[in-house]
Amino acid sequence: MTDGEWEERQKTRQLEMEAVSKALAVLSGDDAHDLFTKTFNPALLQRESSQNSDRRAAASKLLAGAAARLHSPRLSTLAYQVKL
């Protein structure tokens, strides 16, 4: 790599760092915070997934039963992990 290429790369990196700094300043500024709080709707957040929870419990119960029948500690461990 020549000195000219090195200088050009250094200049490019410096411009990139300046651009990122400006973007962070805009995103972390008071105006951005105010806009976020105005447009944020907590009603759209998912509070819990009962359907997934029910499915996990059923899968865990099935695996635990198979683990007991087969005397398999690996299946028992898997049943426990699925339950979490």
C-alpha positions as semicolon CSV with decimal commas, in nm:
position;residue;x (nm);y (nm);z (nm)
1;M;0,000;0,000;0,000
2;T;0,138;0,336;-0,096
3;D;0,144;0,647;0,119
4;G;-0,125;0,806;-0,098
5;E;-0,358;0,512;-0,053
6;W;-0,294;0,511;0,319
7;E;-0,374;0,881;0,348
8;E;-0,692;0,834;0,144
9;R;-0,805;0,546;0,367
10;Q;-0,731;0,749;0,679
11;K;-0,933;1,042;0,543
12;T;-1,223;0,810;0,455
13;R;-1,221;0,655;0,803
14;Q;-1,218;0,999;0,962
15;L;-1,519;1,105;0,753
16;E;-1,701;0,785;0,848
17;M;-1,634;0,845;1,217
18;E;-1,763;1,202;1,187
19;A;-2,079;1,081;1,013
20;V;-2,144;0,820;1,282
21;S;-2,089;1,080;1,553
22;K;-2,340;1,314;1,388
23;A;-2,594;1,033;1,349
24;L;-2,557;0,939;1,716
25;A;-2,600;1,301;1,817
26;V;-2,923;1,323;1,618
27;L;-3,060;0,994;1,751
28;S;-2,975;1,065;2,113
29;G;-3,091;1,426;2,108
30;D;-3,394;1,566;2,288
31;D;-3,594;1,601;1,967
32;A;-3,552;1,233;1,884
33;H;-3,646;1,138;2,240
34;D;-3,958;1,355;2,227
35;L;-4,058;1,207;1,891
36;F;-4,007;0,854;2,020
37;T;-4,219;0,913;2,329
38;K;-4,497;1,064;2,114
39;T;-4,502;0,778;1,865
40;F;-4,439;0,488;2,104
41;N;-4,753;0,287;2,171
42;P;-4,715;0,039;2,458
43;A;-5,042;-0,130;2,356
44;L;-4,856;-0,280;2,060
45;L;-4,610;-0,467;2,281
46;Q;-4,659;-0,839;2,330
47;R;-4,699;-0,899;2,699
48;E;-4,692;-1,276;2,697
49;S;-4,745;-1,559;2,460
50;S;-4,990;-1,797;2,619
51;Q;-5,018;-2,006;2,304
52;N;-4,644;-2,074;2,298
53;S;-4,650;-2,135;2,671
54;D;-4,929;-2,393;2,635
55;R;-4,749;-2,565;2,350
56;R;-4,424;-2,576;2,545
57;A;-4,599;-2,724;2,848
58;A;-4,764;-2,992;2,633
59;A;-4,434;-3,076;2,462
60;S;-4,257;-3,091;2,797
61;K;-4,522;-3,322;2,940
62;L;-4,498;-3,552;2,638
63;L;-4,119;-3,564;2,657
64;A;-4,123;-3,624;3,032
65;G;-4,362;-3,915;2,984
66;A;-4,141;-4,066;2,713
67;A;-3,835;-4,013;2,932
68;A;-4,001;-4,200;3,220
69;R;-4,111;-4,488;2,998
70;L;-3,771;-4,522;2,833
71;H;-3,567;-4,440;3,147
72;S;-3,384;-4,177;2,943
73;P;-3,208;-3,898;3,132
74;R;-3,140;-3,719;2,802
75;L;-3,511;-3,698;2,723
76;S;-3,580;-3,589;3,078
77;T;-3,326;-3,309;3,042
78;L;-3,480;-3,207;2,709
79;A;-3,827;-3,202;2,868
80;Y;-3,700;-2,972;3,139
81;Q;-3,531;-2,739;2,889
82;V;-3,844;-2,720;2,673
83;K;-4,045;-2,627;2,982
84;L;-3,827;-2,324;3,043
